[in-house]
Structure formats: structure tokens, C-alpha cells
Amino acid sequence: MNDAKLITVEHLSRNFGPIQAVSGVDFELKRGEVLGFLGPNGAGKSTTMQMITGNLAPSMGQIQICGVDLLDQPKQAKAEIGYLPEQPPVYRDFTVDEYLDFCARINRMPRDKISKAVDQAKQRCGLTEVSNRLIGNLSKGYQQRVGIAQAIIHSPAIVVLDEPTVGLDPIQIREIRSLIRELSAEHGVILSTHILPEVQMTCDRVQIINKGKLVFSDEVANLDERMRATTLLIELVNPPAESELEQLAGISKVENIGNQQYRLHHAQGENPAEEIAKQAVNANWGLRALTPERKSLEQIFVEITSAEQAHHETEEAAA
Amino acid sequence: MMVLTLAQREIRSLFYSPLAWAILAVTQFILAYLFLAQLQEFIRLQPQLRVLEQAPGLTDVVIVPMYSSAAFILMMVVPLLTMRLVSEERRSRSLTLLFSAPISMTEIIIGKFLGIVAFLLIITGMMTLMPLSLSVAGSLDYGLLTAVVIGLILMIAAFASVGLYMSTLTIQPTVAAVSTFGILLLLWIIDWAGTKVADENASGALTYLSMLRHFESLTRGVFNSSDIMYYLLFITTFIVLSIRRLDADRLQR
């Protein structure tokens, strides 16, 4: 049971009046997994997270946390969740120590374990030096860390982080990312973001949400596969005519992008780089650079979300 | 257990803000002034009172009026204390912390209510030290004193329950304070209209609703269970309303 599914979500939907913020989302989270929620603003990421953590009741659907139904037995289910919302839920006039102590208590930790848990959480989030400072006087980055410390203090099975690296400086971002990787050793982690490289760096699995619907869900490793693009970028000192380039084996299209650089399109799964290099040397084109291009996650993201939209529009037109 | 943790946090937050200290200082100052003025009056009247057969004692002349004034002053003070209870947490988004923790809405509301009541008990305790200081020199009617203290505590707890409910309705603390004060004042004076309405039943109902009426009998030393029930029902009603309102945050709108 334990190493199986931490979260099972089925047909999750939520309306705000006439607006359907989330509709029919299903997913699972396993132990030791980092799941990334990706989506444009207003896609329903935060709403989904609020529902998983019991802050919003779903209009429809089921949520099981470690096999316990969140709606039927909220107390047991919530004990297994640590949640960092978009804005860290801190009491500004408390010190870090007082605040974390309170968080440990409301999560029903036994008294004798609290001070140890507070120390550990502070250490993990790099808060030890600011223990006695008022949270309101800390910088945004530190407040964010306090928020993360709060989410992990009772070592829940699931840690849900809503845009955890917003407002942090690059060094802190790296620290937080490595913290997330570290957390995934014992906990299941769900994080939402719109920073795409973050997903590549920290997540095992990615789900793209657009307009309240789950439009893509796959392992990050498979995403890498998808990112392998079908273009090569070459730079030539003595470029031949474009038509000559087009006649190279395996090249379907040539784009002149200036500065003696060309983008060569080829079919998926083939790599004509070797041939091109040979040809360039033979014909004395003065080959300076030859790079297989990779599609960025941005492009995939745009492809997926816009394809979905186009699909939607044709559907509407048909109806 | 959990309720006490939440109540403790509420008190801590209150004392971290200057508001609580200011309120304690100001109410104590005003009540001390009233107490001294009342005491002087008693000393002036003492020769005449001695002649009367069933003369009102120290407690009647000095203490009871002080508690009546205290109830009125606290009617203005309690909204200021309760206004931030939920609205402030909602505004700073820290309510999420409580919602995601394994605690129920009932525990959250009761915790907050007990926190504020504990603070009001501190005010009442400080106030009660003044009449108790008289026991050094004179003899007090402890039965009557107990009755007014209980009456005052019930009354201000009832104020707090209204304030708590108003605070769950809004995100603006000041709106909560103003509307709480409005409701309390209305319930305070509602029996003025009650006595002027011709219809027997209607006037009876309005008089029953008045918070002041139920306090008055306690100030005469009459410990009537129906008055106690009035306050307990009043408090329960507003606490249940608050719980329901907080729960509605999660639900479909």
C-alpha cells in the first residue's frame, strides 16, 4: 500500500459560477515521484492544488490521499499533506521559531518531537540563522523558505508546492530545486510552475493543464524524446546556393537565417549531419558550425496548448 | 487540545500588536475613573444611607454601576478586538495554513473564540481587582459581585461571538468592526422600541431580544437561568453561523 499510489484523483471538476476552472482531471502520484504541473496563467493549476489540499471542495470527482478519501475523512487525509500556496501563509508578527512550532502543533505532532522537527525543517530550508527574526521582516525569498519549511515540518507523505521558486534569486532557486529533489526521496512532490526548465530539472513526470483540462501527461524522459527536433543549424563561410543545400540527402527544407547561417529541416528519426559535414568539406564550403537543434519545452508547450485550442475551435465550428 | 493551541496563538497575536495593550490601558483608565467617582459619591452619601433601614450597600452603590458602564464601554471595544479574527487571516492568506492542516472548521472557530474570550477575561480580571481592593476596608456582597461578574463575562462573550461572525463575512477588518458595533448597539437599544410598541406580544419579543435586559436582572443579584440560557443560546447561534460561513469558503459558490 505504502509504496503504491499516494494520490489518486478521478474526474476532478470545479466551477466558479459559470466558469469551469477545472474539468475532468485524473491523475496519480507515486511515492518518490516529483510531478510537475505546467500551464499558462489561469489554466487551473492552483485550483487543482487547492482541491487536493482540501482548501476547495470539488464540484465533482474524487480525491484519495494514501487510500483515504479526502472528502469523507478530511482529518486523516490532510495529515499526510504539506501545502505551500502561492503566497506563503505566514504570520508576519511571529518569529520563525514560533511560527514553525505552531505549524507542527496544528499538524498534531507529538509534543516531544516538535522541537526536533522544527530544527530539522529550519536546517533543510536554510533558516537556522533567522530563527529569532520576525517573519514580516524577512525578505521575500526567506518568507518563501519559511513557507516550504511549514509544508514539510510534519514530514507528510505528499508535499504540494504552488510555484515554489517565484520571487527567489538564482542561487536560492538552485537550492530550492535541490531541496525538492531531496524531498522526493521520502515524499511524493507535486509542484506547479510556468518556468519550463524547472520542470526538466526537477520533475520525473509532467502534466500540462490548459483551460482546466489535462492536455498532456508523460515522463520527463519521454518529453526529452519529443524535444529532439528535426532541424540542424549550420554556419558556412562560403555558402553555396540554397538550391544546392536543398539537394543534400535527407534535407526537406532550407531556411536562410542570415549571418551565413542556415536551418536545415530533415525527417524525424534521421540525422543527416554526418553526410552534410562530408559534403561541406569536399565542396569547401568552410563549415564553421553544425548543431542539431532541440525544441525547447516552450515550443512543445505552445504546440500542445495551441493544438488543443485549434481542436476545440473546429469542434465548436462543427457544432 | 487543538482548540487550545489555536486559542493560544490568537492571544499571542493580540499581544504582539499594540492594539491589545492600548485597549487594556484605555479601558482600565476609564473604569478606574468611574470607580473612583462612584466611590466618592458613596462616601458623600454615607451619612444619609446610615439612616435608611434597608440601605443599599457598598456593592450596590459603587460596584454595580461600574460593571454596567463597563458593559457599555466593552460594547465599543470588543468589535475592535474581534474584527481581525478571520478577515485579517483571509486577507494575508494565512487561513490556508489552517484549512490545509488536519483540523476542522469547528476547531478553528472555537479556538479563535476562546482566544478572544481569554483576552476578555483578562480585562474583566483587571477590572475586578478594583472592587476587591475595597474588601480591605469594608465588607462586600460577594454574591452580588459574582453575579455581576458572571453577567458581564457572558455579555462580552456574546459580543465577541457577533464580532467573530462578522469577521468571517468580510475581508476588511474595519467593515467587520463597524457592522459588529451596529448589531450590538441595535440589540442594546432594541427594548426602547419594545416598551413603546402597543402590541403585547411584539413588545415582549423585542424586550426578550435586548441584551441589556438580561444583564440588568443579574445586576440586581437575581441569578435567573433563563438569562444565562439567553446568552448561551446567543453565543452558540453565532458560533454555528461562523462555522458554516467559514465552511462555505470551500464549497461551491
Interface residues (C-beta under 8 A of the other chain):
Chain A: N15 F16 G17 T53 G54 N55 L56 A57 S59 P74 K75 Q76 K78 A79 I81 G82 Y83 P85 Q87 P89 V90 Y91 R92 D93 F94 E98 F102 C103 R105 I106 N107 R108 Q150
Chain B: M2 T5 L6 R9 R12 S13 Y16 S17 S92 R93 S94 L95 T96 L97 L98 F99 S100 A101 P102 I103 S104 R250 L251 Q252 R253
